[in-house]
Amino acid sequence: MQEPPRELIRTRCAQGTLVITDTAIIIELGLLGRRDVLMRTALTGVDVKRVLFTAATITFHGQGKTMTATMVKAKEAERIQALLMGL
């Protein structure tokens, strides 16, 4: 039996909740249970841009898909970038 994905980071963003697992990047959109998913195997890059002293926008680039999470805590955004890009 296959193990469920392990959650590595869960943080708030303007869209809802940003979740990084060992297999996927997920933005849970509001209360309706909608999700935007990018598999980590398709990830080609991560851009972090500070928009305020304590907040940042993260853009996840994948093969044929881009996802953006806004108003993420700046420290969490840096941690996510380091985790995903091996920095």
Chimera marker file (.cmm) of the C-alpha trace (Angstrom):
<marker_set name="trace">
<marker id="1" x="0.000" y="0.000" z="0.000" r="1" g="1" b="0" radius="0.5"/>
<marker id="2" x="1.281" y="3.471" z="-0.937" r="1" g="1" b="0" radius="0.5"/>
<marker id="3" x="1.863" y="6.067" z="1.795" r="1" g="1" b="0" radius="0.5"/>
<marker id="4" x="-0.100" y="9.327" z="1.611" r="1" g="1" b="0" radius="0.5"/>
<marker id="5" x="1.938" y="12.448" z="0.733" r="1" g="1" b="0" radius="0.5"/>
<marker id="6" x="3.784" y="13.914" z="3.700" r="1" g="1" b="0" radius="0.5"/>
<marker id="7" x="2.939" y="17.560" z="4.438" r="1" g="1" b="0" radius="0.5"/>
<marker id="8" x="6.107" y="19.637" z="4.808" r="1" g="1" b="0" radius="0.5"/>
<marker id="9" x="4.788" y="23.220" z="5.041" r="1" g="1" b="0" radius="0.5"/>
<marker id="10" x="1.312" y="24.701" z="5.525" r="1" g="1" b="0" radius="0.5"/>
<marker id="11" x="0.902" y="28.487" z="5.535" r="1" g="1" b="0" radius="0.5"/>
<marker id="12" x="-1.706" y="31.137" z="4.798" r="1" g="1" b="0" radius="0.5"/>
<marker id="13" x="-1.823" y="33.152" z="1.591" r="1" g="1" b="0" radius="0.5"/>
<marker id="14" x="-4.304" y="35.623" z="0.094" r="1" g="1" b="0" radius="0.5"/>
<marker id="15" x="-5.893" y="32.833" z="-1.954" r="1" g="1" b="0" radius="0.5"/>
<marker id="16" x="-6.430" y="30.539" z="1.053" r="1" g="1" b="0" radius="0.5"/>
<marker id="17" x="-3.822" y="28.028" z="2.212" r="1" g="1" b="0" radius="0.5"/>
<marker id="18" x="-0.525" y="27.077" z="0.587" r="1" g="1" b="0" radius="0.5"/>
<marker id="19" x="0.532" y="23.490" z="1.254" r="1" g="1" b="0" radius="0.5"/>
<marker id="20" x="3.844" y="21.933" z="0.240" r="1" g="1" b="0" radius="0.5"/>
<marker id="21" x="3.988" y="18.137" z="0.398" r="1" g="1" b="0" radius="0.5"/>
<marker id="22" x="6.766" y="15.809" z="-0.607" r="1" g="1" b="0" radius="0.5"/>
<marker id="23" x="4.992" y="15.274" z="-3.972" r="1" g="1" b="0" radius="0.5"/>
<marker id="24" x="2.940" y="18.418" z="-4.725" r="1" g="1" b="0" radius="0.5"/>
<marker id="25" x="2.421" y="22.153" z="-4.298" r="1" g="1" b="0" radius="0.5"/>
<marker id="26" x="-1.213" y="22.870" z="-3.454" r="1" g="1" b="0" radius="0.5"/>
<marker id="27" x="-3.131" y="26.121" z="-3.098" r="1" g="1" b="0" radius="0.5"/>
<marker id="28" x="-6.403" y="25.424" z="-1.293" r="1" g="1" b="0" radius="0.5"/>
<marker id="29" x="-8.819" y="28.084" z="-2.518" r="1" g="1" b="0" radius="0.5"/>
<marker id="30" x="-11.282" y="29.313" z="0.094" r="1" g="1" b="0" radius="0.5"/>
<marker id="31" x="-14.008" y="27.282" z="1.750" r="1" g="1" b="0" radius="0.5"/>
<marker id="32" x="-15.414" y="25.479" z="-1.291" r="1" g="1" b="0" radius="0.5"/>
<marker id="33" x="-12.743" y="22.783" z="-1.301" r="1" g="1" b="0" radius="0.5"/>
<marker id="34" x="-11.261" y="23.868" z="-4.638" r="1" g="1" b="0" radius="0.5"/>
<marker id="35" x="-7.551" y="23.280" z="-5.088" r="1" g="1" b="0" radius="0.5"/>
<marker id="36" x="-4.881" y="24.258" z="-7.574" r="1" g="1" b="0" radius="0.5"/>
<marker id="37" x="-2.130" y="21.615" z="-7.748" r="1" g="1" b="0" radius="0.5"/>
<marker id="38" x="1.329" y="21.503" z="-9.304" r="1" g="1" b="0" radius="0.5"/>
<marker id="39" x="3.217" y="18.239" z="-8.982" r="1" g="1" b="0" radius="0.5"/>
<marker id="40" x="6.785" y="18.714" z="-7.728" r="1" g="1" b="0" radius="0.5"/>
<marker id="41" x="8.087" y="16.513" z="-10.549" r="1" g="1" b="0" radius="0.5"/>
<marker id="42" x="6.833" y="19.201" z="-12.995" r="1" g="1" b="0" radius="0.5"/>
<marker id="43" x="8.369" y="22.112" z="-11.039" r="1" g="1" b="0" radius="0.5"/>
<marker id="44" x="10.973" y="24.065" z="-13.039" r="1" g="1" b="0" radius="0.5"/>
<marker id="45" x="11.467" y="27.142" z="-10.846" r="1" g="1" b="0" radius="0.5"/>
<marker id="46" x="10.324" y="29.267" z="-7.918" r="1" g="1" b="0" radius="0.5"/>
<marker id="47" x="10.397" y="33.074" z="-7.811" r="1" g="1" b="0" radius="0.5"/>
<marker id="48" x="9.954" y="34.988" z="-4.553" r="1" g="1" b="0" radius="0.5"/>
<marker id="49" x="9.300" y="38.727" z="-4.622" r="1" g="1" b="0" radius="0.5"/>
<marker id="50" x="8.868" y="40.751" z="-1.453" r="1" g="1" b="0" radius="0.5"/>
<marker id="51" x="5.885" y="43.067" z="-1.707" r="1" g="1" b="0" radius="0.5"/>
<marker id="52" x="5.967" y="44.385" z="1.851" r="1" g="1" b="0" radius="0.5"/>
<marker id="53" x="8.505" y="44.131" z="4.624" r="1" g="1" b="0" radius="0.5"/>
<marker id="54" x="6.788" y="41.025" z="6.004" r="1" g="1" b="0" radius="0.5"/>
<marker id="55" x="5.004" y="39.611" z="2.924" r="1" g="1" b="0" radius="0.5"/>
<marker id="56" x="5.976" y="38.107" z="-0.411" r="1" g="1" b="0" radius="0.5"/>
<marker id="57" x="4.539" y="36.731" z="-3.631" r="1" g="1" b="0" radius="0.5"/>
<marker id="58" x="5.663" y="33.252" z="-4.664" r="1" g="1" b="0" radius="0.5"/>
<marker id="59" x="5.396" y="32.153" z="-8.290" r="1" g="1" b="0" radius="0.5"/>
<marker id="60" x="5.776" y="28.447" z="-8.972" r="1" g="1" b="0" radius="0.5"/>
<marker id="61" x="6.777" y="27.606" z="-12.553" r="1" g="1" b="0" radius="0.5"/>
<marker id="62" x="5.988" y="24.179" z="-13.916" r="1" g="1" b="0" radius="0.5"/>
<marker id="63" x="5.926" y="22.431" z="-17.226" r="1" g="1" b="0" radius="0.5"/>
<marker id="64" x="3.066" y="24.265" z="-18.951" r="1" g="1" b="0" radius="0.5"/>
<marker id="65" x="1.642" y="25.749" z="-15.733" r="1" g="1" b="0" radius="0.5"/>
<marker id="66" x="2.271" y="28.662" z="-13.387" r="1" g="1" b="0" radius="0.5"/>
<marker id="67" x="0.760" y="29.139" z="-9.919" r="1" g="1" b="0" radius="0.5"/>
<marker id="68" x="1.010" y="32.243" z="-7.735" r="1" g="1" b="0" radius="0.5"/>
<marker id="69" x="0.485" y="32.606" z="-3.988" r="1" g="1" b="0" radius="0.5"/>
<marker id="70" x="0.316" y="36.194" z="-2.739" r="1" g="1" b="0" radius="0.5"/>
<marker id="71" x="0.721" y="37.725" z="0.715" r="1" g="1" b="0" radius="0.5"/>
<marker id="72" x="2.749" y="34.815" z="2.101" r="1" g="1" b="0" radius="0.5"/>
<marker id="73" x="4.845" y="35.619" z="5.170" r="1" g="1" b="0" radius="0.5"/>
<marker id="74" x="8.281" y="36.587" z="3.849" r="1" g="1" b="0" radius="0.5"/>
<marker id="75" x="10.162" y="34.151" z="6.114" r="1" g="1" b="0" radius="0.5"/>
<marker id="76" x="7.891" y="31.290" z="5.010" r="1" g="1" b="0" radius="0.5"/>
<marker id="77" x="8.364" y="32.254" z="1.345" r="1" g="1" b="0" radius="0.5"/>
<marker id="78" x="12.150" y="32.088" z="1.724" r="1" g="1" b="0" radius="0.5"/>
<marker id="79" x="11.854" y="28.743" z="3.514" r="1" g="1" b="0" radius="0.5"/>
<marker id="80" x="9.651" y="27.358" z="0.721" r="1" g="1" b="0" radius="0.5"/>
<marker id="81" x="12.058" y="28.543" z="-1.981" r="1" g="1" b="0" radius="0.5"/>
<marker id="82" x="15.009" y="26.963" z="-0.175" r="1" g="1" b="0" radius="0.5"/>
<marker id="83" x="13.131" y="23.675" z="0.293" r="1" g="1" b="0" radius="0.5"/>
<marker id="84" x="11.981" y="23.419" z="-3.317" r="1" g="1" b="0" radius="0.5"/>
<marker id="85" x="15.104" y="24.679" z="-5.059" r="1" g="1" b="0" radius="0.5"/>
<marker id="86" x="17.656" y="23.148" z="-2.706" r="1" g="1" b="0" radius="0.5"/>
<marker id="87" x="19.161" y="26.497" z="-1.659" r="1" g="1" b="0" radius="0.5"/>
<link id1="1" id2="2" r="1" g="1" b="0" radius="0.2"/>
<link id1="2" id2="3" r="1" g="1" b="0" radius="0.2"/>
<link id1="3" id2="4" r="1" g="1" b="0" radius="0.2"/>
<link id1="4" id2="5" r="1" g="1" b="0" radius="0.2"/>
<link id1="5" id2="6" r="1" g="1" b="0" radius="0.2"/>
<link id1="6" id2="7" r="1" g="1" b="0" radius="0.2"/>
<link id1="7" id2="8" r="1" g="1" b="0" radius="0.2"/>
<link id1="8" id2="9" r="1" g="1" b="0" radius="0.2"/>
<link id1="9" id2="10" r="1" g="1" b="0" radius="0.2"/>
<link id1="10" id2="11" r="1" g="1" b="0" radius="0.2"/>
<link id1="11" id2="12" r="1" g="1" b="0" radius="0.2"/>
<link id1="12" id2="13" r="1" g="1" b="0" radius="0.2"/>
<link id1="13" id2="14" r="1" g="1" b="0" radius="0.2"/>
<link id1="14" id2="15" r="1" g="1" b="0" radius="0.2"/>
<link id1="15" id2="16" r="1" g="1" b="0" radius="0.2"/>
<link id1="16" id2="17" r="1" g="1" b="0" radius="0.2"/>
<link id1="17" id2="18" r="1" g="1" b="0" radius="0.2"/>
<link id1="18" id2="19" r="1" g="1" b="0" radius="0.2"/>
<link id1="19" id2="20" r="1" g="1" b="0" radius="0.2"/>
<link id1="20" id2="21" r="1" g="1" b="0" radius="0.2"/>
<link id1="21" id2="22" r="1" g="1" b="0" radius="0.2"/>
<link id1="22" id2="23" r="1" g="1" b="0" radius="0.2"/>
<link id1="23" id2="24" r="1" g="1" b="0" radius="0.2"/>
<link id1="24" id2="25" r="1" g="1" b="0" radius="0.2"/>
<link id1="25" id2="26" r="1" g="1" b="0" radius="0.2"/>
<link id1="26" id2="27" r="1" g="1" b="0" radius="0.2"/>
<link id1="27" id2="28" r="1" g="1" b="0" radius="0.2"/>
<link id1="28" id2="29" r="1" g="1" b="0" radius="0.2"/>
<link id1="29" id2="30" r="1" g="1" b="0" radius="0.2"/>
<link id1="30" id2="31" r="1" g="1" b="0" radius="0.2"/>
<link id1="31" id2="32" r="1" g="1" b="0" radius="0.2"/>
<link id1="32" id2="33" r="1" g="1" b="0" radius="0.2"/>
<link id1="33" id2="34" r="1" g="1" b="0" radius="0.2"/>
<link id1="34" id2="35" r="1" g="1" b="0" radius="0.2"/>
<link id1="35" id2="36" r="1" g="1" b="0" radius="0.2"/>
<link id1="36" id2="37" r="1" g="1" b="0" radius="0.2"/>
<link id1="37" id2="38" r="1" g="1" b="0" radius="0.2"/>
<link id1="38" id2="39" r="1" g="1" b="0" radius="0.2"/>
<link id1="39" id2="40" r="1" g="1" b="0" radius="0.2"/>
<link id1="40" id2="41" r="1" g="1" b="0" radius="0.2"/>
<link id1="41" id2="42" r="1" g="1" b="0" radius="0.2"/>
<link id1="42" id2="43" r="1" g="1" b="0" radius="0.2"/>
<link id1="43" id2="44" r="1" g="1" b="0" radius="0.2"/>
<link id1="44" id2="45" r="1" g="1" b="0" radius="0.2"/>
<link id1="45" id2="46" r="1" g="1" b="0" radius="0.2"/>
<link id1="46" id2="47" r="1" g="1" b="0" radius="0.2"/>
<link id1="47" id2="48" r="1" g="1" b="0" radius="0.2"/>
<link id1="48" id2="49" r="1" g="1" b="0" radius="0.2"/>
<link id1="49" id2="50" r="1" g="1" b="0" radius="0.2"/>
<link id1="50" id2="51" r="1" g="1" b="0" radius="0.2"/>
<link id1="51" id2="52" r="1" g="1" b="0" radius="0.2"/>
<link id1="52" id2="53" r="1" g="1" b="0" radius="0.2"/>
<link id1="53" id2="54" r="1" g="1" b="0" radius="0.2"/>
<link id1="54" id2="55" r="1" g="1" b="0" radius="0.2"/>
<link id1="55" id2="56" r="1" g="1" b="0" radius="0.2"/>
<link id1="56" id2="57" r="1" g="1" b="0" radius="0.2"/>
<link id1="57" id2="58" r="1" g="1" b="0" radius="0.2"/>
<link id1="58" id2="59" r="1" g="1" b="0" radius="0.2"/>
<link id1="59" id2="60" r="1" g="1" b="0" radius="0.2"/>
<link id1="60" id2="61" r="1" g="1" b="0" radius="0.2"/>
<link id1="61" id2="62" r="1" g="1" b="0" radius="0.2"/>
<link id1="62" id2="63" r="1" g="1" b="0" radius="0.2"/>
<link id1="63" id2="64" r="1" g="1" b="0" radius="0.2"/>
<link id1="64" id2="65" r="1" g="1" b="0" radius="0.2"/>
<link id1="65" id2="66" r="1" g="1" b="0" radius="0.2"/>
<link id1="66" id2="67" r="1" g="1" b="0" radius="0.2"/>
<link id1="67" id2="68" r="1" g="1" b="0" radius="0.2"/>
<link id1="68" id2="69" r="1" g="1" b="0" radius="0.2"/>
<link id1="69" id2="70" r="1" g="1" b="0" radius="0.2"/>
<link id1="70" id2="71" r="1" g="1" b="0" radius="0.2"/>
<link id1="71" id2="72" r="1" g="1" b="0" radius="0.2"/>
<link id1="72" id2="73" r="1" g="1" b="0" radius="0.2"/>
<link id1="73" id2="74" r="1" g="1" b="0" radius="0.2"/>
<link id1="74" id2="75" r="1" g="1" b="0" radius="0.2"/>
<link id1="75" id2="76" r="1" g="1" b="0" radius="0.2"/>
<link id1="76" id2="77" r="1" g="1" b="0" radius="0.2"/>
<link id1="77" id2="78" r="1" g="1" b="0" radius="0.2"/>
<link id1="78" id2="79" r="1" g="1" b="0" radius="0.2"/>
<link id1="79" id2="80" r="1" g="1" b="0" radius="0.2"/>
<link id1="80" id2="81" r="1" g="1" b="0" radius="0.2"/>
<link id1="81" id2="82" r="1" g="1" b="0" radius="0.2"/>
<link id1="82" id2="83" r="1" g="1" b="0" radius="0.2"/>
<link id1="83" id2="84" r="1" g="1" b="0" radius="0.2"/>
<link id1="84" id2="85" r="1" g="1" b="0" radius="0.2"/>
<link id1="85" id2="86" r="1" g="1" b="0" radius="0.2"/>
<link id1="86" id2="87" r="1" g="1" b="0" radius="0.2"/>
</marker_set>
